[in-house]
């Protein structure tokens, strides 16, 4: 695909949005591609993309002493985007399950080139989980924070030219736990990035508590979980999959939405504005029964941020019958009146005003998307409306009722484990849905030639070839990452990059609103989102056939 790009003059104004002071450093306008281009989402082969290192799940402990964390914990691996060498092209850091993680530099939008050795990425046979790319020390270079299961997390500071130094121990971030994802934001408005570190299953049946760490500059990060008001102790033991920094009540302070699997409901922490939070989960209208990934977007172009959280609700009657799931009807066995209410389906919370949300997942055709890990709200066809992507699948068919009965017949732990080890992989289609101009979503796999059946996890969005539309990359079970180049070519677009003031140089937490006609499309920059993934940090506004905004 080819696009005509026109760089607009630098805008020397400042914006203050949701507590983030930022400068618009560049905005680039793109016109729709010519009619001769091939339309659709096109998957590049591993050889063509350069992403040819598979994430292989071969550790024998996964079907023995580590069975539970391997099957009900943080199963997937992450992926992150950043311009590591400062050449203007988005690069990749890919989590590999049991081998050295990989750093790839973008070769001018043609392919990725493995520069892991030159970058100084350390050898590791530990289980990689989440990947976060963010400028953590405020030097305007993207750094990399990598989470591990039962091994110290690592922080790679970018020293320039995509050469990194591992410094997690020096800064108090070498936490050894069941870390699943690291979510950075400036919660206290002091100009630097603080950290909510999410955990999952380790060795307790009830999960693990999460961490909250304050950025104290040169002194590193300080664990203030208890004093800041984050739930800790036995009640905080959860199976976390994703976190969203979202100003839920629109008071100008960053709140925290925590998506939890299994027993615990999702958590909502409201920022008091004095360095502490208060638990407020009961005000959530509804949450998934077993929450997986989550994302923010503006699905109806009203200028307000909406919330999407996913479950494992099946998309066909056959899958429903074969599974132990009961779509949309099964709720947690909690005391009467317990809040929030948990239902086995996705939740799409439409923002109607400060702290006022309503679930429209059924009405908007997003209630069931199968065993979903990473949901993403993104305008793929540049028509000015955010579409939806879902990565799906599981390493085994753990909710298959027949397999569960077969396991129950076994008398030893080893035999029970063997039943699932030898069972089929749950391969499912990744899904895309087209936003119907704020009137719901329609299935778009056939429309956009997007077909991939497998087991996919961490997902990131980037403009790989800098042509004005967003491409998709995600990690896979026992396979190399998949890169889908967006060749839809259906609309004009504007991309805006911000630089924050102070040490939050990437303007994480900023909300940009594009106005066209009577519509206002809001987007928020996050350190990471969906499930285990970090996007290219830009605001992308599709314009359809408009030439101004």
Secondary structure, 3 states (H helix, E strand, C coil): CCCCEEECCCCCCEEEECCEEEEEEEEEEECCCCCCCCCCEEEECHHHHCCCCCECCCCHHHHCCCHHHHHHCCCCCCEEEECCCCCCCCEEEECCCCCCCEEEEECCCCCEEECHHHHCCCCCCCEEEEEEEECCCCCCCCEEEEEEEEEECEEEEECCCCCEEECCCCCCCCCEEEEEEEEEECCCCCCCCEEEEEECCCCCCCCECCEEEEECHHHCEEECHHHHCCCCCHHHCEEEEEEEEECCCCCCCCEEEEEEECCCCCEEEEECCCCCEEECHHHCCCEECCCCCEEEECCCCECCCEEEECCCCCCCHHHHHHECCCCCCCECCCCCCCCCCEECCCEEEEEEECCEEEECCCCCCCCCCCCEEEEEEECCCCCCCCEEEEEECECCCCCEHHHHHHHHCCCCHHHHHHHHHCCCCECEECEEEEECCCCCEEECCCCCCCCCEECEEEEEEECCCCCCCCEEEEEECCEEEEEEEECCCCCEEEEEEEEECCCCCCCCCCEEEEEECCEEEEEECCCCEECCEECCCCEEEEEECCCCC
